Every structure is written in C-alpha cells, then in structure tokens.
Amino acid sequence: MSSVQEVVDSAHNIGSSANQLRMRLQQAIDRLNSSYARLSVLARGSRSGTEALGHVKLAQGALSDAVRQIADLEDSLEDFIVDVQK
C-alpha cells in the first residue's frame, strides 16, 4: 500500500510533467501563429495555400484545446493534493 506522501509525490511529478508539456505546446502555438502570418502572405490566390492555412488553423485550435485540458489537469491535481493531505 502506498503512503500518502508517495501518492502526493506522484501527483506532483504528473503535475510537473503536465506543466512542461503545456509550456511546449504553447511554444508550438506561438510558432504556428508566426508561420500562419508568413504563409498567409504567400498563399494569397492559391487553392493549396489556402488549404494549408486551414490546416494550420485546425492545428492551432487542437493545440489550444490541449493546453486548456492540461491546465485543467494541473488544477485538478493541485486540488487532489490538498484534499489527500487533509
């Protein structure tokens, strides 16, 4: 049987990994935003370029959703840690 401290430590480790992942995803979103701006200038009038821009927007949305979900996970882990230590 795991001790409460082992469970808390595991929750902290998960939270730390989640935080690192969330930061990397945010960096990817920032890079996509920059790429989107450059590509939008080059893609004017191009069917394939417009299609590529649509996919970039979809990727941005998916990554943003992932960032929100990970932030929710971090909040839940913090709540869990507080509750388990009572």
N, C-alpha and C positions, 0 to 999 in steps of 0.2 A: 504494500500500500504506500503510495506516495505521500510525503508530508505536504502540508500546506505550503511551506516555503518552496518545495520543488515545483509545485503547481504554479505558484506566483512567478518563480524564475522562468519557467517555460512560457508563461503568458508574456512576461517582459521580453523574452527572446523573440517570440512571434511578433510582438508589437514593434520591436526594433527592426526586424526584417521587413515588416509591412511599411514602416516609415521610410526605409531606404528605397524600397520599391516605388512607393508613392512619389518620392523625390525624383527618381529616374524617369518615371512616367511623365512627370511634369516637364522635365527637361526635353523629353521626346515631343511633347505637345508644343513646346516653345520652338523647337527645330522645325516641326511641321508648319507652324504658323509662318515662320520665316520663309520656308520653301514654298508655301502656298502663295505668299505675296510675290515672290520672284516668278513662279510658274504662271501666275495669272496674267502677268505682263506678256510672257512669251506665248501663252496659249490662246490669245485672242483670235477668234475666227477659225480655230482648229477644233474639229469634232473630237479627235483623240485627246487633245489637250484639255478640252472641257470635261471629257470623261475622266481624265486623270485628276483634275481638280475636284470632281465629285467624290472620287475615292479618297483623296486626301481629307476632304471634309468628313467623310464617314469614319476614317481612321481617327481624326481629331475627336469626334464625338465618342467613339468607343473608348479611347484613352481617357477622356474626361470622365466618362461613366466609371471606368476602373478606378480613377483617382478618388471619386466620391465614395465608392464602395470600400476602398481601402481605408479612407478616413473614418467611415462608419465602423469598420472593424477595429481600428485603433481606439475609437471612443468606447466601443463595447468591451474591449479588453481592459481598458482603464476602469470601467465600471465593475467588471468582474473582479479585478484585483482588489478594489476597495471592498467589495462585498465578501470575498473569500477571507479577507484579513480581519473581518469583524469578529 
